[in-house]
Amino acid sequence: MDIIETDTNRKPSLRNSREVSRAALESIPKETHEKRRSRILRLIDERRGLTCDEIEIETGGLHQTVSSAITALRRRGKLHDTGERRATRYGCQAIVWGAGR
């Protein structure tokens, strides 16, 4: 399956980007996701709360990766919004995530 469609007069464009993203996600072993989530959960617990941005800085992870892990942990009831907000490195206010309930 061609992922990128090219034409000499146009820039490359992604086709079926959701399917490509899903396939990329499914190509990563489940253990890798679980290790990443466990590390993030442990960091949040040890620091008594962190923002997504703080986790990105601490782990060197990409925003999409860290954000996805936070979402998965929140859906499982492992993280909660503490109600606190802190500024990111870009000056925006961000949720401080806490471990447990």
Buried (B, 14 or more C-beta within 10 A) or exposed (E): EEEEEEEEEEEEEEEEEEEBEEEEEEEEEEEEBEEBBEBBBEBBBEBEBBBBBBBBBBBEBEEEBBBBBBEBBBEEEBBBEBEEEBEBEEEEEBBBBBBEE
